[in-house]
Amino acid sequence: MSRADTILELVKASYSTRPSFKDPSYFGVPENYKEIKTLRDLLEINYKYNPTKNQLRENLISRIKNNENPFVGIIGFEDTVIPAIKRGLLAGHDILFVGHIGQGKTRLAELVSEKLLSPIPIVEGTMTNDIPTEMPYTHLVDLINGKDIEKKAPEFFVSKDCEELIKNNGLDTKIKWVDGKQRYRYVLATPDISVKDLVGQIDVVKIIKKGIELYDIDSYSPGYLLQARYGILCLDELPVLDPRKQVTLLSVLQEGRFTTGAYPVFFKPDVKIIATANPMDYTHSGKIIEPLADRLKSHIETHYPNTVEDETLILVQEMDMLNRSPGSTFLPVFILETITRIFQKIRNHPDINSERGVSVRSTIHSLEAVIGEVESRRSLLNNVITIPRYSDLQCIFQSSKFELDEIEDTSENRIEFLNNVISEVMQETSLHFFNGFFKSPELVAIKNDFKGKSFTILQNQYQSPNSKVGVSTVSTTKSSPNLYTVQLKQFPLMIKVVKRTIEEMKRMQIDFTKLAGHHGIKKNLEYVDFKNVFEDMDDIDIDNPPNSVKGVEEIWAAATELVLEYLRFTSPPILDKKEDIFESSNSTVL
């Protein structure tokens, strides 16, 4: 048998025979797929490509049967959005996510692609994810034998680059497996996106360099649709595309193909489209043309986190801690919950423009800003651990993105509004933290303990009383009058209360770390894990401080501010706050 006959038999057998492997991990893919490195290897296992919608469906079915969650890290959507996505994928639908900014719509599209698409074998070096076995077997045989293809149908199978690679390398043509993450193509819809950006265009540079005819397929440069071939194209903010450009997508959604320019060629990208839209830009505003909205078969509404717990988990998962080392920063859960409550209150406030929404990104960015505030005001100057506390929260205006609706949206009004919300939330959070914590006689005793005395709150309690404004002098003695631990020695009962508060903080950190682990969160947990700050609670002792005295000072300071805020919010209040001075209230405790 001649070489040409051998090749013909190999290709025909591969095309006509069922795959010779089982697919335990991904639908339609052998377990050892990474060992399949050449075209010969691919033909010998009788590989068959499965359409994108089938991959999504079958891989989801497998995950459901194995009780696996492909949406690990998506929090707060378990009973609402995730079931809708599953229904849509099992039905083979293209999807439109409708929701305000910062609701995780594009993250959902990324996860669908990353977790539920099977790896596919492409000819290495091709831009359009060319799978060699997707062309007619006669074409493949000719290319392996070094011949040109005689094309009878106006359909695009593989690029010219792919054809040349197979002609030059035959059965030794290198195969590369690309996973779903690599076949995810994100496009932010902007007014300057053209039809050519979507469907591709004639590349004049190619025409000049290669000396080819104007309408030769070799002069074609792929657009977004073909760049996302065999994968997912995420069109973010779809309504921004004008109607003429939206029409371009209709044939892809309806017939699975498109044409471009004067090419007499049909392109079949086998791409799943997942689009996003803001509710104010949705179909009732006429910004998505009705035929396109109709062809996006599943419309799924997203939402902001419904609970403080969910948003706090998202906050920890998504915050950017840059290159901070574990142990350099500790984030008390009560601070995380306070920042979360601030933005949940803003989001649901009647004075806020609800159409614009208040993104979870504001919550995340505000925590990051608070950490930066602690570093610039205190921890870097004094070489102490970074632990945010209530006196650090006023900096979040720079990262709070919201628009006032009922009152004039000026910078002054927004600052006043935000300060009021911060004060309200500090009250709510401290009252919630200390619910059932105190007995009435203990509160009376604390009030009496404060008679004739005051407690001063400073962001940088290490600063010398005589230092100039804006200049910090590091205190070298533990008897500095500004240190919270030094001030607390005037209040024996408060020392006991603060120590109990630290014990409760530790319990909250342990519970939160367990909860985060239950949700599959691994990132950033070292910054909320109490044992990474103090391995032994005996370290938390102001009478016998360990070597890391400034670390102890910071944890005592955070707890002290929490207690003091609570004491001014009791009914009646135990303490008054005048600027940053806490002193006994004039009201009578019943």
VOMARRO-931486 format. One record per residue (C-alpha): residue number from 1; x, y, z. Coordinates in nm, 3 decimals. Layout:
<atoms>
<NUM,<X,Y,Z>>;
...
</atoms>
This chain:
<atoms>
<1,<0.000,0.000,0.000>>;
<2,<0.137,0.342,-0.097>>;
<3,<0.188,0.624,0.149>>;
<4,<-0.106,0.814,-0.003>>;
<5,<-0.329,0.509,0.038>>;
<6,<-0.217,0.464,0.400>>;
<7,<-0.302,0.825,0.477>>;
<8,<-0.640,0.791,0.305>>;
<9,<-0.727,0.480,0.509>>;
<10,<-0.614,0.641,0.835>>;
<11,<-0.823,0.953,0.778>>;
<12,<-1.131,0.768,0.652>>;
<13,<-1.120,0.525,0.945>>;
<14,<-1.081,0.811,1.194>>;
<15,<-1.375,1.003,1.047>>;
<16,<-1.606,0.701,1.030>>;
<17,<-1.521,0.527,1.358>>;
<18,<-1.642,0.612,1.708>>;
<19,<-1.384,0.765,1.941>>;
<20,<-1.159,0.505,2.102>>;
<21,<-1.161,0.660,2.448>>;
<22,<-1.381,0.737,2.744>>;
<23,<-1.426,1.093,2.865>>;
<24,<-1.432,1.089,3.246>>;
<25,<-1.335,1.454,3.303>>;
<26,<-1.469,1.650,3.008>>;
<27,<-1.728,1.554,2.750>>;
<28,<-1.570,1.427,2.427>>;
<29,<-1.211,1.446,2.550>>;
<30,<-0.977,1.159,2.650>>;
<31,<-0.836,1.169,3.001>>;
<32,<-0.482,1.177,2.861>>;
<33,<-0.562,1.447,2.605>>;
<34,<-0.245,1.640,2.687>>;
<35,<-0.044,1.349,2.545>>;
<36,<-0.212,1.395,2.205>>;
<37,<0.041,1.626,2.042>>;
<38,<0.031,1.562,1.667>>;
<39,<-0.227,1.525,1.393>>;
<40,<-0.140,1.154,1.372>>;
<41,<-0.217,1.111,1.744>>;
<42,<-0.550,1.288,1.697>>;
<43,<-0.655,1.068,1.404>>;
<44,<-0.554,0.749,1.583>>;
<45,<-0.799,0.815,1.871>>;
<46,<-1.080,0.894,1.622>>;
<47,<-1.140,1.235,1.778>>;
<48,<-1.478,1.397,1.710>>;
<49,<-1.552,1.761,1.790>>;
<50,<-1.875,1.825,1.981>>;
<51,<-2.059,2.155,1.933>>;
<52,<-2.020,2.421,2.201>>;
<53,<-2.379,2.393,2.328>>;
<54,<-2.338,2.016,2.364>>;
<55,<-2.015,2.058,2.559>>;
<56,<-2.182,2.303,2.797>>;
<57,<-2.484,2.080,2.844>>;
<58,<-2.300,1.749,2.892>>;
<59,<-2.032,1.890,3.122>>;
<60,<-2.301,2.057,3.333>>;
<61,<-2.495,1.729,3.352>>;
<62,<-2.177,1.556,3.469>>;
<63,<-2.115,1.818,3.738>>;
<64,<-2.475,1.796,3.859>>;
<65,<-2.464,1.416,3.880>>;
<66,<-2.135,1.431,4.071>>;
<67,<-2.275,1.699,4.303>>;
<68,<-2.000,1.940,4.192>>;
<69,<-2.043,2.316,4.184>>;
<70,<-1.901,2.474,3.867>>;
<71,<-1.981,2.819,4.006>>;
<72,<-1.751,2.816,4.309>>;
<73,<-1.681,3.173,4.418>>;
<74,<-2.019,3.308,4.303>>;
<75,<-2.190,3.408,4.627>>;
<76,<-2.553,3.507,4.686>>;
<77,<-2.689,3.367,4.359>>;
<78,<-2.735,3.008,4.473>>;
<79,<-3.115,3.020,4.482>>;
<80,<-3.179,3.275,4.209>>;
<81,<-2.932,3.329,3.924>>;
<82,<-2.743,2.997,3.926>>;
<83,<-3.057,2.780,3.877>>;
<84,<-3.158,3.004,3.585>>;
<85,<-2.815,2.965,3.424>>;
<86,<-2.834,2.588,3.459>>;
<87,<-3.175,2.581,3.294>>;
<88,<-3.051,2.797,3.009>>;
<89,<-2.739,2.590,2.944>>;
<90,<-2.927,2.260,2.960>>;
<91,<-3.168,2.406,2.704>>;
<92,<-2.882,2.520,2.478>>;
<93,<-2.973,2.887,2.504>>;
<94,<-2.768,3.197,2.436>>;
<95,<-2.799,3.418,2.743>>;
<96,<-2.860,3.783,2.826>>;
<97,<-2.773,3.888,3.183>>;
<98,<-2.972,4.194,3.293>>;
<99,<-2.851,4.379,3.600>>;
<100,<-2.686,4.689,3.744>>;
<101,<-2.313,4.750,3.744>>;
<102,<-2.100,4.537,3.975>>;
<103,<-2.331,4.236,3.998>>;
<104,<-2.084,3.980,3.861>>;
<105,<-2.239,3.937,3.515>>;
<106,<-1.914,3.907,3.321>>;
<107,<-1.765,3.688,3.596>>;
<108,<-2.052,3.444,3.542>>;
<109,<-1.977,3.434,3.168>>;
<110,<-1.609,3.367,3.242>>;
<111,<-1.696,3.079,3.475>>;
<112,<-1.932,2.917,3.224>>;
<113,<-1.651,2.916,2.969>>;
<114,<-1.376,2.814,3.210>>;
<115,<-1.561,2.536,3.392>>;
<116,<-1.801,2.390,3.137>>;
<117,<-1.624,2.392,2.799>>;
<118,<-1.418,2.088,2.706>>;
<119,<-1.059,2.136,2.586>>;
<120,<-1.033,2.121,2.206>>;
<121,<-0.738,2.030,1.975>>;
<122,<-0.631,2.306,1.738>>;
<123,<-0.344,2.330,1.493>>;
<124,<-0.079,2.516,1.686>>;
<125,<-0.021,2.867,1.555>>;
<126,<-0.370,2.938,1.417>>;
<127,<-0.573,3.245,1.519>>;
<128,<-0.916,3.098,1.455>>;
<129,<-0.887,2.782,1.669>>;
<130,<-0.867,2.556,1.364>>;
<131,<-0.962,2.196,1.442>>;
<132,<-0.818,1.987,1.156>>;
<133,<-1.083,1.715,1.175>>;
<134,<-1.359,1.971,1.120>>;
<135,<-1.278,2.000,0.751>>;
<136,<-1.404,1.737,0.501>>;
<137,<-1.183,1.428,0.512>>;
<138,<-1.090,1.468,0.144>>;
<139,<-0.951,1.813,0.223>>;
<140,<-0.745,1.677,0.509>>;
<141,<-0.610,1.392,0.297>>;
<142,<-0.500,1.632,0.024>>;
<143,<-0.329,1.864,0.271>>;
<144,<-0.142,1.578,0.444>>;
<145,<-0.022,1.469,0.100>>;
<146,<0.102,1.820,0.033>>;
<147,<-0.165,1.913,-0.220>>;
<148,<-0.386,2.220,-0.250>>;
<149,<-0.753,2.184,-0.164>>;
<150,<-1.018,2.194,-0.434>>;
<151,<-1.300,2.382,-0.264>>;
<152,<-1.649,2.319,-0.397>>;
<153,<-1.858,2.466,-0.113>>;
<154,<-1.841,2.834,-0.001>>;
<155,<-1.774,2.742,0.360>>;
<156,<-1.482,2.830,0.587>>;
<157,<-1.335,2.527,0.765>>;
<158,<-0.978,2.625,0.853>>;
<159,<-0.761,2.926,0.785>>;
<160,<-0.501,2.948,0.510>>;
<161,<-0.231,2.940,0.778>>;
<162,<-0.367,2.608,0.902>>;
<163,<-0.371,2.463,0.550>>;
<164,<-0.006,2.560,0.498>>;
<165,<0.101,2.411,0.831>>;
<166,<-0.062,2.076,0.747>>;
<167,<0.079,2.077,0.391>>;
<168,<0.429,2.136,0.526>>;
<169,<0.418,1.900,0.825>>;
<170,<0.166,1.628,0.732>>;
<171,<0.082,1.389,1.012>>;
<172,<0.348,1.552,1.230>>;
<173,<0.154,1.878,1.240>>;
<174,<0.161,1.999,1.601>>;
<175,<-0.164,1.995,1.795>>;
<176,<-0.233,2.224,2.088>>;
<177,<-0.521,2.174,2.334>>;
<178,<-0.697,2.493,2.437>>;
<179,<-0.936,2.501,2.730>>;
<180,<-1.251,2.703,2.782>>;
<181,<-1.069,2.986,2.954>>;
<182,<-0.859,3.040,2.642>>;
<183,<-1.168,3.039,2.418>>;
<184,<-1.346,3.309,2.617>>;
<185,<-1.352,3.640,2.430>>;
<186,<-1.465,3.949,2.619>>;
<187,<-1.579,4.252,2.420>>;
<188,<-1.696,4.574,2.583>>;
<189,<-1.956,4.720,2.350>>;
<190,<-1.858,5.078,2.270>>;
<191,<-1.990,5.318,2.004>>;
<192,<-1.667,5.290,1.804>>;
<193,<-1.700,4.912,1.749>>;
<194,<-1.767,4.853,1.380>>;
<195,<-1.936,4.574,1.188>>;
<196,<-1.591,4.478,1.059>>;
<197,<-1.470,4.440,1.418>>;
<198,<-1.741,4.179,1.469>>;
<199,<-1.726,3.982,1.143>>;
<200,<-1.373,4.050,1.020>>;
<201,<-1.240,4.241,0.724>>;
<202,<-1.008,4.252,0.423>>;
<203,<-0.654,4.316,0.544>>;
<204,<-0.476,4.547,0.300>>;
<205,<-0.138,4.470,0.460>>;
<206,<-0.183,4.100,0.384>>;
<207,<-0.277,4.179,0.024>>;
<208,<0.039,4.385,-0.024>>;
<209,<0.276,4.150,0.158>>;
<210,<0.151,3.826,0.002>>;
<211,<0.060,3.961,-0.339>>;
<212,<-0.282,3.799,-0.324>>;
<213,<-0.610,3.887,-0.489>>;
<214,<-0.836,4.139,-0.313>>;
<215,<-1.110,3.885,-0.236>>;
<216,<-0.887,3.584,-0.171>>;
<217,<-0.974,3.428,0.166>>;
<218,<-0.607,3.467,0.256>>;
<219,<-0.664,3.843,0.284>>;
<220,<-0.928,3.797,0.555>>;
<221,<-0.856,3.901,0.914>>;
<222,<-1.095,3.747,1.166>>;
<223,<-1.322,3.959,1.385>>;
<224,<-1.449,3.896,1.735>>;
<225,<-1.695,3.626,1.627>>;
<226,<-1.429,3.406,1.471>>;
<227,<-1.171,3.486,1.738>>;
<228,<-1.415,3.332,1.987>>;
<229,<-1.467,3.028,1.762>>;
<230,<-1.576,2.710,1.943>>;
<231,<-1.606,2.915,2.263>>;
<232,<-1.797,3.196,2.428>>;
<233,<-1.823,3.556,2.314>>;
<234,<-1.919,3.786,2.600>>;
<235,<-2.068,4.113,2.475>>;
<236,<-2.069,4.345,2.774>>;
<237,<-2.324,4.630,2.766>>;
<238,<-2.487,4.504,2.446>>;
<239,<-2.736,4.796,2.417>>;
<240,<-2.445,5.033,2.348>>;
<241,<-2.409,4.873,2.003>>;
<242,<-2.624,5.062,1.756>>;
<243,<-2.902,4.866,1.577>>;
<244,<-2.702,4.821,1.254>>;
<245,<-2.427,4.641,1.444>>;
<246,<-2.675,4.439,1.649>>;
<247,<-2.828,4.309,1.323>>;
<248,<-2.490,4.148,1.247>>;
<249,<-2.547,3.904,1.532>>;
<250,<-2.888,3.784,1.415>>;
<251,<-2.768,3.529,1.159>>;
<252,<-2.519,3.385,1.408>>;
<253,<-2.789,3.334,1.669>>;
<254,<-3.050,3.208,1.423>>;
<255,<-2.847,3.010,1.167>>;
<256,<-2.508,2.971,1.333>>;
<257,<-2.325,3.143,1.047>>;
<258,<-2.236,3.480,0.900>>;
<259,<-2.078,3.636,0.592>>;
<260,<-1.854,3.937,0.560>>;
<261,<-1.789,4.192,0.290>>;
<262,<-1.773,4.055,-0.063>>;
<263,<-1.635,3.716,0.035>>;
<264,<-1.844,3.436,-0.118>>;
<265,<-1.782,3.236,0.201>>;
<266,<-1.995,3.130,0.498>>;
<267,<-1.830,3.133,0.841>>;
<268,<-1.967,2.900,1.111>>;
<269,<-1.804,3.006,1.440>>;
<270,<-2.003,2.770,1.664>>;
<271,<-1.985,3.040,1.930>>;
<272,<-2.213,3.074,2.229>>;
<273,<-2.309,3.435,2.295>>;
<274,<-2.351,3.563,2.650>>;
<275,<-2.445,3.931,2.661>>;
<276,<-2.504,4.177,2.944>>;
<277,<-2.730,4.480,2.978>>;
<278,<-2.816,4.738,3.240>>;
<279,<-3.190,4.744,3.326>>;
<280,<-3.218,5.107,3.215>>;
<281,<-3.081,5.005,2.872>>;
<282,<-3.297,4.697,2.837>>;
<283,<-3.555,4.626,2.563>>;
<284,<-3.828,4.847,2.707>>;
<285,<-3.601,5.143,2.630>>;
<286,<-3.560,5.021,2.273>>;
<287,<-3.184,4.986,2.301>>;
<288,<-3.171,4.616,2.216>>;
<289,<-3.351,4.550,1.890>>;
<290,<-3.645,4.319,1.936>>;
<291,<-3.528,4.042,1.695>>;
<292,<-3.195,4.019,1.881>>;
<293,<-3.359,4.017,2.224>>;
<294,<-3.587,3.740,2.097>>;
<295,<-3.294,3.526,1.979>>;
<296,<-3.111,3.560,2.311>>;
<297,<-3.339,3.291,2.447>>;
<298,<-3.271,3.319,2.821>>;
<299,<-3.292,3.660,2.991>>;
<300,<-3.157,3.625,3.345>>;
<301,<-3.182,3.904,3.602>>;
<302,<-2.890,3.943,3.839>>;
<303,<-2.897,4.135,4.167>>;
<304,<-2.680,4.277,4.441>>;
<305,<-2.607,4.056,4.747>>;
<306,<-2.916,4.022,4.961>>;
<307,<-2.737,3.978,5.294>>;
<308,<-2.446,4.136,5.481>>;
<309,<-2.289,3.792,5.508>>;
<310,<-2.290,3.735,5.131>>;
<311,<-2.145,4.075,5.046>>;
<312,<-1.879,4.045,5.316>>;
<313,<-1.769,3.711,5.169>>;
<314,<-1.751,3.871,4.823>>;
<315,<-1.555,4.158,4.974>>;
<316,<-1.286,3.928,5.112>>;
<317,<-1.275,3.719,4.796>>;
<318,<-1.235,4.014,4.557>>;
<319,<-1.023,4.266,4.752>>;
<320,<-0.678,4.328,4.606>>;
<321,<-0.415,4.290,4.876>>;
<322,<-0.135,4.356,4.627>>;
<323,<0.193,4.217,4.761>>;
<324,<0.121,4.258,5.131>>;
<325,<0.268,3.971,5.327>>;
<326,<0.052,3.754,5.557>>;
<327,<0.078,3.882,5.913>>;
<328,<0.130,4.242,5.803>>;
<329,<-0.244,4.313,5.790>>;
<330,<-0.537,4.194,5.997>>;
<331,<-0.897,4.273,5.903>>;
<332,<-1.148,4.242,6.189>>;
<333,<-1.480,4.100,6.074>>;
<334,<-1.671,4.382,6.244>>;
<335,<-1.486,4.631,6.019>>;
<336,<-1.564,4.424,5.709>>;
<337,<-1.931,4.406,5.809>>;
<338,<-1.941,4.779,5.883>>;
<339,<-1.814,4.867,5.534>>;
<340,<-2.059,4.619,5.381>>;
<341,<-2.352,4.765,5.580>>;
<342,<-2.256,5.117,5.471>>;
<343,<-2.298,5.032,5.104>>;
<344,<-2.604,4.816,5.152>>;
<345,<-2.768,5.110,5.332>>;
<346,<-2.661,5.351,5.055>>;
<347,<-2.784,5.112,4.785>>;
<348,<-3.130,5.085,4.939>>;
<349,<-3.163,5.448,5.052>>;
<350,<-3.455,5.651,4.908>>;
<351,<-3.223,5.947,4.840>>;
<352,<-3.005,5.743,4.603>>;
<353,<-3.057,5.714,4.227>>;
<354,<-3.158,5.346,4.210>>;
<355,<-3.136,5.337,3.831>>;
<356,<-2.762,5.397,3.848>>;
<357,<-2.715,5.141,4.124>>;
<358,<-2.435,5.120,4.381>>;
<359,<-2.182,4.861,4.274>>;
<360,<-2.026,4.601,4.504>>;
<361,<-1.703,4.738,4.362>>;
<362,<-1.760,5.044,4.582>>;
<363,<-1.759,4.816,4.886>>;
<364,<-1.439,4.647,4.771>>;
<365,<-1.261,4.968,4.673>>;
<366,<-1.357,5.132,5.003>>;
<367,<-1.201,4.852,5.207>>;
<368,<-0.886,4.883,4.998>>;
<369,<-0.886,5.261,5.060>>;
<370,<-0.928,5.208,5.436>>;
<371,<-0.629,4.973,5.441>>;
<372,<-0.429,5.236,5.254>>;
<373,<-0.544,5.498,5.508>>;
<374,<-0.418,5.286,5.800>>;
<375,<-0.084,5.235,5.627>>;
<376,<-0.033,5.605,5.549>>;
<377,<-0.155,5.733,5.887>>;
<378,<-0.020,5.474,6.125>>;
<379,<0.126,5.138,6.037>>;
<380,<0.404,5.237,5.796>>;
<381,<0.510,5.536,6.008>>;
<382,<0.529,5.336,6.328>>;
<383,<0.620,4.991,6.198>>;
<384,<0.306,4.829,6.339>>;
<385,<0.059,4.579,6.199>>;
<386,<-0.215,4.724,5.977>>;
<387,<-0.549,4.687,6.160>>;
<388,<-0.838,4.915,6.049>>;
<389,<-1.068,5.060,6.311>>;
<390,<-1.366,5.296,6.323>>;
<391,<-1.161,5.618,6.322>>;
<392,<-1.024,5.518,5.979>>;
<393,<-1.359,5.500,5.800>>;
<394,<-1.398,5.865,5.703>>;
<395,<-1.160,5.818,5.408>>;
<396,<-1.403,5.615,5.197>>;
<397,<-1.560,5.910,5.019>>;
<398,<-1.301,5.879,4.742>>;
<399,<-1.418,5.526,4.659>>;
<400,<-1.793,5.568,4.719>>;
<401,<-1.966,5.586,4.382>>;
<402,<-2.329,5.686,4.413>>;
<403,<-2.560,5.955,4.285>>;
<404,<-2.810,6.147,4.497>>;
<405,<-3.160,6.162,4.358>>;
<406,<-3.397,6.339,4.598>>;
<407,<-3.149,6.613,4.691>>;
<408,<-2.899,6.805,4.479>>;
<409,<-2.608,6.579,4.382>>;
<410,<-2.320,6.800,4.496>>;
<411,<-1.992,6.696,4.654>>;
<412,<-2.088,6.865,4.981>>;
<413,<-2.424,6.688,4.996>>;
<414,<-2.268,6.352,4.916>>;
<415,<-2.007,6.395,5.191>>;
<416,<-2.275,6.490,5.446>>;
<417,<-2.495,6.201,5.333>>;
<418,<-2.208,5.953,5.355>>;
<419,<-2.099,6.074,5.699>>;
<420,<-2.455,6.030,5.827>>;
<421,<-2.470,5.677,5.685>>;
<422,<-2.133,5.588,5.839>>;
<423,<-2.253,5.709,6.180>>;
<424,<-2.580,5.513,6.150>>;
<425,<-2.400,5.195,6.046>>;
<426,<-2.140,5.222,6.322>>;
<427,<-2.433,5.239,6.563>>;
<428,<-2.608,4.939,6.407>>;
<429,<-2.293,4.728,6.391>>;
<430,<-2.180,4.803,6.747>>;
<431,<-2.528,4.739,6.888>>;
<432,<-2.540,4.411,6.696>>;
<433,<-2.191,4.310,6.814>>;
<434,<-2.267,4.372,7.182>>;
<435,<-2.622,4.237,7.184>>;
<436,<-2.655,4.051,7.517>>;
<437,<-2.293,4.131,7.601>>;
<438,<-2.350,4.363,7.899>>;
<439,<-2.565,4.356,8.210>>;
<440,<-2.713,4.681,8.336>>;
<441,<-2.502,4.703,8.657>>;
<442,<-2.188,4.671,8.446>>;
<443,<-2.291,4.965,8.229>>;
<444,<-2.363,5.178,8.538>>;
<445,<-2.020,5.092,8.677>>;
<446,<-1.849,5.189,8.349>>;
<447,<-2.034,5.522,8.348>>;
<448,<-1.922,5.591,8.703>>;
<449,<-1.568,5.490,8.607>>;
<450,<-1.569,5.770,8.344>>;
<451,<-1.680,6.050,8.582>>;
<452,<-1.427,6.330,8.565>>;
<453,<-1.225,6.144,8.302>>;
<454,<-1.210,6.130,7.924>>;
<455,<-1.071,5.902,7.654>>;
<456,<-0.906,6.053,7.346>>;
<457,<-0.935,5.885,7.005>>;
<458,<-0.648,5.939,6.761>>;
<459,<-0.585,5.765,6.430>>;
<460,<-0.215,5.766,6.516>>;
<461,<-0.196,5.728,6.889>>;
<462,<0.182,5.690,6.860>>;
<463,<0.209,6.057,6.757>>;
<464,<0.377,6.291,7.006>>;
<465,<0.140,6.548,7.156>>;
<466,<0.390,6.819,7.065>>;
<467,<0.437,6.715,6.698>>;
<468,<0.336,6.956,6.423>>;
<469,<0.021,6.896,6.220>>;
<470,<0.089,6.640,5.948>>;
<471,<0.416,6.526,6.112>>;
<472,<0.422,6.201,6.305>>;
<473,<0.678,6.124,6.572>>;
<474,<0.706,5.761,6.673>>;
<475,<0.665,5.702,7.042>>;
<476,<0.948,5.493,7.181>>;
<477,<0.804,5.436,7.526>>;
<478,<0.501,5.240,7.621>>;
<479,<0.405,5.518,7.864>>;
<480,<0.314,5.762,7.583>>;
<481,<-0.009,5.933,7.701>>;
<482,<-0.182,5.881,7.366>>;
<483,<-0.153,5.502,7.359>>;
<484,<-0.492,5.340,7.411>>;
<485,<-0.346,5.080,7.645>>;
<486,<-0.201,5.359,7.860>>;
<487,<-0.532,5.550,7.864>>;
<488,<-0.723,5.232,7.949>>;
<489,<-0.532,5.192,8.276>>;
<490,<-0.748,5.475,8.411>>;
<491,<-1.053,5.252,8.356>>;
<492,<-1.015,4.909,8.521>>;
<493,<-1.361,4.794,8.413>>;
<494,<-1.297,4.895,8.052>>;
<495,<-0.982,4.681,8.045>>;
<496,<-1.194,4.375,8.127>>;
<497,<-1.460,4.473,7.872>>;
<498,<-1.207,4.530,7.593>>;
<499,<-1.038,4.198,7.662>>;
<500,<-1.377,4.021,7.641>>;
<501,<-1.439,4.210,7.317>>;
<502,<-1.112,4.080,7.172>>;
<503,<-1.217,3.727,7.269>>;
<504,<-1.546,3.780,7.081>>;
<505,<-1.354,3.923,6.783>>;
<506,<-1.144,3.606,6.776>>;
<507,<-1.458,3.390,6.776>>;
<508,<-1.605,3.592,6.489>>;
<509,<-1.285,3.559,6.288>>;
<510,<-1.282,3.181,6.336>>;
<511,<-1.649,3.147,6.236>>;
<512,<-1.601,3.371,5.930>>;
<513,<-1.295,3.178,5.814>>;
<514,<-1.493,2.853,5.833>>;
<515,<-1.783,3.009,5.643>>;
<516,<-1.551,3.136,5.370>>;
<517,<-1.398,2.790,5.337>>;
<518,<-1.746,2.641,5.302>>;
<519,<-1.804,2.873,5.004>>;
<520,<-1.479,2.767,4.843>>;
<521,<-1.301,3.094,4.917>>;
<522,<-0.927,3.050,4.961>>;
<523,<-0.794,3.388,4.852>>;
<524,<-0.711,3.651,5.120>>;
<525,<-0.820,3.438,5.418>>;
<526,<-0.482,3.487,5.584>>;
<527,<-0.578,3.851,5.641>>;
<528,<-0.886,3.760,5.847>>;
<529,<-0.737,3.460,6.030>>;
<530,<-0.679,3.561,6.392>>;
<531,<-0.399,3.311,6.454>>;
<532,<-0.188,3.482,6.188>>;
<533,<-0.187,3.791,6.412>>;
<534,<-0.158,3.634,6.757>>;
<535,<-0.098,3.264,6.800>>;
<536,<-0.185,3.276,7.169>>;
<537,<-0.456,3.487,7.328>>;
<538,<-0.227,3.529,7.631>>;
<539,<-0.041,3.777,7.412>>;
<540,<-0.335,4.013,7.447>>;
<541,<-0.231,4.144,7.787>>;
<542,<-0.153,4.511,7.843>>;
<543,<0.005,4.445,8.183>>;
<544,<0.250,4.190,8.043>>;
<545,<0.295,4.279,7.677>>;
<546,<0.505,4.052,7.455>>;
<547,<0.782,4.175,7.228>>;
<548,<0.528,4.269,6.962>>;
<549,<0.387,4.539,7.191>>;
<550,<0.273,4.755,6.897>>;
<551,<0.077,4.466,6.752>>;
<552,<-0.100,4.428,7.085>>;
<553,<-0.161,4.802,7.093>>;
<554,<-0.336,4.794,6.754>>;
<555,<-0.572,4.508,6.841>>;
<556,<-0.658,4.677,7.171>>;
<557,<-0.716,5.006,6.990>>;
<558,<-0.955,4.851,6.737>>;
<559,<-1.153,4.679,7.013>>;
<560,<-1.153,4.991,7.231>>;
<561,<-1.302,5.212,6.961>>;
<562,<-1.575,4.953,6.900>>;
<563,<-1.665,4.948,7.272>>;
<564,<-1.663,5.328,7.301>>;
<565,<-1.892,5.368,7.000>>;
<566,<-2.134,5.118,7.151>>;
<567,<-2.138,5.301,7.484>>;
<568,<-2.253,5.625,7.320>>;
<569,<-2.532,5.446,7.132>>;
<570,<-2.693,5.270,7.430>>;
<571,<-3.033,5.391,7.541>>;
<572,<-2.978,5.607,7.735>>;
<573,<-2.617,5.670,7.626>>;
<574,<-2.338,5.586,7.870>>;
<575,<-2.083,5.818,7.705>>;
<576,<-2.085,6.138,7.503>>;
<577,<-1.851,6.199,7.210>>;
<578,<-1.727,6.552,7.155>>;
<579,<-1.517,6.554,6.841>>;
<580,<-1.273,6.274,6.930>>;
<581,<-1.314,6.285,7.308>>;
<582,<-1.532,6.031,7.493>>;
<583,<-1.657,6.124,7.840>>;
<584,<-1.938,6.032,8.077>>;
<585,<-2.288,6.117,7.956>>;
<586,<-2.509,6.354,8.156>>;
<587,<-2.811,6.128,8.104>>;
<588,<-2.923,5.898,8.382>>;
<589,<-2.903,5.522,8.350>>;
<590,<-3.224,5.358,8.466>>;
</atoms>
